[in-house]
């Protein structure tokens, strides 16, 4: 059929001021600020919870050789350095130097310490040697062990290496001990 031969109907007369195009289009609602405010609030809450969660995790986890969650005591309040033959000593080599733990263990045995075992630590990049103890009553023994091995850093109280019912002192040898040996 030719264009002009069809009868006119209501669809032929489209108003000129009609701004919408296409079927079923509704006018755009203006809610930009409210949507942005809710998104910003949700982002702020999530970031805040993430920071709190990471802070809690960081307090619980400490790297080998790092004082992390352990507490140190000042030299003024520290008891005298003693040798406690009832304490068991574990020596961990946290360096790439082979045999360092065995050398430190033989030095400790010569000074009267009961060395239970020697082993390599999980990492080999610890800078400073540290003696770890579990209970407050073991501080004097930890100071004595540090003195026997020539470790200058104050012992650190940590339950990371603690074994229930056993007086255990753990020595983590770092790069400073390898240089001294």
C-alpha positions in Angstrom: 0.0 0.0 0.0 1.2 3.5 -0.7 1.8 5.9 2.1 -1.0 8.2 1.7 -3.7 5.6 1.1 -4.1 4.3 4.7 -6.8 5.9 6.8 -5.7 8.3 9.6 -6.0 7.1 13.2 -5.0 8.4 16.7 -1.4 7.3 16.4 -0.7 9.6 13.5 -1.1 12.8 15.6 1.8 12.8 18.0 2.0 15.9 20.3 5.1 18.1 19.6 5.9 18.7 23.2 6.3 15.0 24.1 9.8 14.5 25.5 9.6 10.8 26.2 10.8 8.4 23.5 10.0 4.7 23.3 7.4 2.6 25.0 6.8 2.6 28.7 9.4 5.2 29.7 8.9 6.9 33.0 10.4 10.3 33.8 13.8 10.0 35.6 13.4 10.5 39.4 15.9 12.7 41.1 17.5 10.8 44.1 21.2 11.3 43.4 22.1 12.7 46.8 20.2 10.2 48.9 21.8 7.3 47.0 25.3 8.8 47.3 24.8 9.4 51.0 23.7 5.8 51.7 26.6 4.4 49.6 29.1 6.7 51.5 27.7 5.6 54.9 27.9 1.9 54.0 31.5 2.3 52.7 32.5 4.2 55.9 31.0 1.5 58.1 32.7 -1.3 56.2 36.1 0.4 56.2 35.8 1.1 60.0 34.9 -2.6 60.7 37.8 -3.7 58.5 40.3 -1.5 60.4 39.0 -2.7 63.8 39.3 -6.3 62.6 42.8 -5.9 61.3 43.8 -4.2 64.5 42.5 -7.1 66.5 44.2 -9.7 64.3 47.5 -7.8 64.5 47.4 -7.8 68.3 47.0 -11.6 68.3 49.6 -12.5 65.7 53.3 -11.7 66.0 56.1 -12.6 63.7 59.0 -14.7 64.9 61.6 -12.4 66.5 59.1 -9.6 66.8 57.9 -8.6 70.3 54.3 -8.1 68.8 51.9 -8.9 71.6 54.5 -9.8 74.2 55.3 -7.5 77.0 58.8 -6.5 78.1 59.8 -5.6 81.6 62.2 -2.8 82.5 65.6 -3.6 83.8 64.9 -1.7 87.0 62.1 -4.1 88.0 63.7 -7.2 86.7 64.8 -10.0 89.1 68.4 -11.2 89.2 69.6 -13.4 86.3 69.6 -17.0 87.5 70.2 -20.5 86.1 67.1 -22.7 86.5 68.0 -26.3 85.9 64.3 -27.3 86.0 63.5 -25.2 83.0 63.8 -26.8 79.5 65.4 -24.8 76.8 64.5 -24.9 73.1 66.9 -23.2 70.7 65.7 -22.1 67.2 68.0 -20.9 64.5 66.2 -18.1 62.6 69.2 -17.3 60.3 70.7 -19.0 57.2 73.9 -19.9 59.2 74.1 -23.7 59.6 74.8 -25.1 63.0 74.1 -21.9 64.9 71.4 -23.5 67.2 73.8 -26.4 68.1 76.6 -24.0 69.0 74.2 -21.9 71.2 72.9 -25.1 72.8 76.3 -26.4 73.7 77.1 -23.0 75.3 73.9 -23.2 77.3 74.6 -26.8 78.4 78.1 -25.8 79.6 76.5 -23.1 81.8 74.1 -25.6 83.4 71.0 -25.3 81.3 68.9 -28.3 80.2 68.5 -28.0 76.5 65.7 -30.1 75.2 66.0 -29.5 71.5 67.5 -27.4 68.7 65.8 -26.7 65.3 65.5 -24.2 62.5 62.8 -21.6 62.9 60.1 -21.0 60.3 61.8 -18.0 58.9 65.5 -17.1 58.4 65.2 -13.3 58.4 65.1 -12.5 62.1 67.5 -9.6 62.9 67.6 -9.6 66.7 68.0 -12.7 69.0 65.4 -13.0 71.7 64.7 -15.3 74.7 60.9 -16.0 75.2 59.4 -17.1 78.5 55.8 -18.0 79.4 55.2 -17.1 83.1 56.2 -14.1 85.1 58.1 -16.3 87.5 60.4 -17.4 84.7 61.8 -13.9 84.1 64.9 -14.5 86.2 65.7 -17.7 84.4 65.1 -16.0 81.0 67.5 -13.2 82.0 70.1 -15.8 83.0 69.8 -17.7 79.7 70.1 -14.4 77.8 73.2 -13.6 79.8 74.7 -17.1 79.2 74.3 -16.7 75.4 75.3 -13.1 75.2 71.9 -11.9 74.1 71.6 -8.2 74.8 67.8 -7.8 74.2 65.6 -8.1 77.2 63.6 -11.4 77.3 60.0 -11.2 76.1 57.0 -12.7 77.8 54.9 -14.6 75.3 52.7 -17.7 75.5 53.5 -18.5 71.8 56.1 -21.1 72.8 54.5 -22.0 76.1 53.7 -25.7 76.9 51.3 -26.4 79.7 52.9 -27.8 82.8 56.5 -27.2 81.6 58.9 -24.4 82.4 60.1 -23.7 78.9 62.4 -21.0 77.7 62.7 -20.6 73.9 65.7 -18.9 72.3 65.2 -17.5 68.7 68.6 -16.8 67.3 68.8 -13.8 64.9 71.4 -12.2 62.6 73.0 -10.4 65.5 73.9 -13.8 67.1 75.3 -15.1 63.8 77.7 -12.1 63.6 78.8 -12.6 67.2 79.4 -16.4 66.7 
